[in-house]
Structure formats: structure tokens, C-alpha cells
Amino acid sequence: MSFITSDIAELRSALPHGGVLIGLDVGTKTIGTAFCDAGWTFASPADLIRRTKFSKDKAALAAAIATRATKGIVVGLPLNMDGSESPRSQSSRAFARNIADLGLPILLRDERWSTQAIEREMIAADMSRAKRAAKIDSGAAAFILQGAIDALTA
């Protein structure tokens, strides 16, 4: 059952028994990934996919999904501060449309503050700039996914 929505209630009704979700922070050079537990309690950063050709990116994503009996996908939607769409929003929507044939429901989730929030946490933890650069995208994916599962269980 594949569909794309921004409505958290629609995803909740499609997955009445929960299930593992993958969160994605889709950038131009990388795709940060994160997974949550089947009970929608916590999200954890996972592997970073370095973008090359779309077919290879999609294959890497499909392989990640296959490792964890994933039931749905949460894609970060980069909106402008006023809530309007940007060229990056359109790129994320196109990415979601292009992975829809993976057969899982897709939730587009506002990600306006994800990267900044994770970077602040990493700085507070005294993480070096190099380590932050390597982990920021998957951390942002976990932040986006955590927001979605918090809304799903509210």
C-alpha cells in the first residue's frame, strides 16, 4: 500500500499496528537515514547514503529498508521559515514520488529546524567539526523521524 501524504492521521490509520519506520533527510550529496522501533518509541540514526546516480541511491535505500521489515517512510520536507515551499521542498517531493514504487506509505514531514537542533546537540557534546559533518545528516533524519513518531503516538 503505497501513498504520499503530509497528514499524520492518514499514516497512523494505514499502520494501525505500528511497525518500523525509516526517516530520511534527503540532501543533494547525501541521504541521512534513521530507524525507529516497531512500537514508535524512539528513533536512532542509521547509515548515511552518499548520493550518486538515483538508481544506485534507490537500491541502497531499498537494501536498508529490507534489513528491518520497514513498514513506512518519513521524508523530511524542507520548508521556508514562513511555511511556504522552496525549490528544496519540490526536490524532496520529487524524491518521494520516485521511491513510491518501493510499496510503502510515505509521510512528508516538516524539517525546518532538524539540522540546527542536531548541530546544537553535537556542539554541546563537544563533538569535533569533522565528526559533526559525518553524522549530521543521519542525526537530522532521526530528529525528523522522532517528531513524526511523537505525533503518531500523541
C-alpha positions in Angstrom: 0.0 0.0 0.0 1.9 3.0 -1.3 0.8 6.6 -0.9 2.4 10.0 -0.2 0.9 12.3 2.5 1.6 15.1 4.8 -1.2 14.0 7.1 0.0 12.2 10.2 -3.5 10.7 10.8 -3.5 9.1 7.3 -0.2 7.4 8.1 -1.5 6.3 11.5 -4.6 4.7 10.0 -2.6 2.9 7.3 -0.4 1.4 10.0 -2.7 0.5 12.9 -0.3 -2.0 14.4 2.8 0.3 14.2 5.9 -1.1 12.6 9.4 0.0 11.9 9.7 3.3 10.0 12.7 4.8 8.2 13.4 8.5 8.4 15.2 10.3 5.5 17.0 13.6 5.4 17.4 14.0 1.6 20.2 16.3 0.6 22.0 17.0 -2.7 25.1 15.0 -1.7 23.8 12.6 1.0 20.7 10.9 2.4 20.7 10.7 6.1 18.8 7.7 7.4 17.3 6.7 10.8 15.0 3.9 12.0 12.5 3.7 14.8 11.4 0.7 16.8 8.1 -1.0 15.8 6.3 0.5 18.8 7.2 4.0 17.7 9.1 4.9 20.9 12.5 6.1 19.8 14.4 6.9 16.6 18.1 6.2 16.1 20.5 7.5 13.4 21.5 4.8 10.9 23.8 4.7 7.8 24.5 7.6 5.5 23.9 7.1 1.8 26.3 9.0 -0.4 24.3 10.2 -3.4 25.5 9.1 -6.9 23.0 8.1 -9.6 19.4 7.9 -8.5 19.1 4.2 -9.4 22.1 3.4 -7.0 20.7 5.7 -4.3 17.3 3.9 -4.5 19.0 0.5 -4.4 20.9 1.5 -1.3 17.7 2.7 0.3 15.8 -0.5 -0.7 18.6 -2.5 0.9 18.4 -0.5 4.1 14.6 -0.9 4.2 14.9 -4.7 3.6 17.2 -5.1 6.7 14.5 -4.1 9.1 11.0 -5.2 8.0 10.2 -1.5 7.4 6.5 -0.5 7.2 6.7 3.2 6.2 9.0 6.0 5.2 9.2 9.6 6.7 10.9 12.1 4.3 11.9 15.4 5.6 10.3 18.3 3.8 12.4 21.5 3.9 10.0 24.4 4.1 10.9 28.1 4.3 10.6 29.7 7.7 7.2 31.1 6.8 5.9 27.6 6.0 6.0 28.1 2.2 7.6 25.6 -0.2 11.1 26.1 -1.6 13.0 24.5 -4.5 14.4 22.0 -2.0 10.8 21.2 -0.9 10.0 20.3 -4.6 13.1 18.2 -4.8 12.1 16.2 -1.7 8.6 15.8 -3.1 10.1 14.5 -6.3 12.3 12.1 -4.4 9.2 10.8 -2.5 7.4 10.3 -5.8 10.4 8.4 -7.3 10.6 6.0 -4.3 6.8 5.4 -4.1 7.2 2.2 -6.1 9.0 0.7 -3.1 5.5 0.0 -1.9 5.5 1.7 1.5 3.4 4.6 2.7 5.4 7.9 2.7 4.9 10.8 5.1 6.3 14.2 4.2 7.3 15.8 7.5 8.4 19.5 8.2 12.1 19.5 8.8 12.8 23.3 9.3 14.9 23.0 12.4 16.2 19.5 12.3 19.8 20.2 11.2 20.2 23.2 13.5 18.8 21.2 16.5 21.1 18.3 16.0 24.2 20.5 15.4 23.5 22.3 18.7 23.4 18.9 20.5 26.6 17.8 18.8 28.4 21.1 19.8 27.1 20.8 23.3 28.6 17.3 23.4 31.9 18.8 22.3 31.9 16.8 19.1 34.6 17.9 16.6 33.6 19.6 13.4 34.7 16.6 11.3 32.7 14.2 13.4 29.7 16.5 13.2 29.9 16.7 9.4 30.0 12.9 9.2 26.9 12.4 11.5 24.7 15.5 11.0 22.5 14.1 8.2 21.6 10.9 9.9 21.1 12.8 13.2 18.7 15.1 11.3 16.9 12.1 9.9 16.5 10.7 13.5 15.2 14.2 14.6 12.7 14.2 11.8 11.6 10.7 12.5 11.3 11.2 16.2 9.0 14.2 15.6 6.8 12.0 13.3 6.6 9.1 15.8 5.8 11.5 18.7 2.9 12.9 16.6 1.8 9.4 15.6 1.5 8.4 19.3 0.1 11.6 20.6 
